[in-house]
Amino acid sequence: MYAINATDITKDYGKGEVLHGISYRVPTGQIAALLGPNGAGKTTLIEILEGHRGRTSGQVEVLGLDPGNRRDFAELRTRMSVVLQQTMLEPGLSVRDILRRHASYYPDPLGVDEALEQVELTEKRSALVKSLSDGQRRRLDLALALTGRPELLFLDEPTTGLDPVSRRRIRALVSGLRECGTTVVLTSHDLTEVQELADRVDVIRDGAFIASGTPDDLVRGSAAFTVVEFAAPEGVDGRLPEGAELVNGRARILTDDQDAVVERVQAWARDEGTRISGLTIVPPSLDDAYVAMLENGPASNSASTNGAAPNEAATSKAGKSE
């Protein structure tokens, strides 16, 4: 089952296409991250899926409904929620009053106490919005979004500008939505966050998908390198293993075969009559893979790209063994 099933979507603003016949699927109950540089078409696609922008051509089903149809869109508004990067809430209202008003828009809303408990904000139920910290306001944004018991949540930059403790708390809340069966479409420039939360990642550039898969799939299939480093021994007079460069007193080697490099470094140390200390091996991250994709394009063995074929993730984090 798919919460989102879009096929051959194009969008033309009159000066040429912004989306070039792309297809996009999100399985029900997964957290799907949509990545892309500014001007890639990401925002246009999201707005089409939310029903806030019309498409030029193609078919779109969101929760089995067409967001471009006025009657379907009216129903969708009661079954999905959108959390923008920045929200405007009345500063003089209490948390309780804002949630009560918002609940009145839905046929079967969460109670105020239940919504606050879900985002760990119960102790602030009587507080005015203007008294909340940035992290607490972001949790209130989520409480408002969850009040209508959404089947689908569009979530934009959920932790931007928050302190580490608040970021961790928000991420835990979002991850917990998977257990409730809520589908989440996440947009974020924090790729550590994406790697932690997302079951699937789709990368869009110039109105077309260039890569799709799990975070691990995209990292493995990218041109990003593992970094092997060690403290440069004294007395080697600049003689370093093949492919190494000296950076701040440490020898650094970029490789796609860490085992072979470690063996080469060990052999070099024996030949030099020295010992290796401070050896670190840092595998590429999703951030590294994303940058490599945008700079070099997807590697030939990368996860399936999204042309006309739908972009289905192979696995869910919920089903992964830790």
Secondary structure, DSSP 8 states (H G I E B T S, - for coil): -EEEEEEEEEEE-SSSEEEEEEEEEEETT-EEEEE--TTSSHHHHHHHHHTSS--SEEEEEETTB-TTSHHHHHHHTTTEEEE-SS----TTSBHHHHHHHHHTTSSS---HHHHHHHTT-GGGTTSBGGGS-HHHHHHHHHHHHHTT--SEEEEE-TTTT--HHHHHHHHHHHHHHHHTT-EEEEE-S-HHHHHHH-SEEEEEETTEEEEEE-HHHHHHTSS--EEEEEE--TTSTT---TT-EEETTEEEEEES-HHHHHHHHHHHHHHHT----S-EEE---HHHHHHHHHHH---TTSS---SSS----S--GGG---
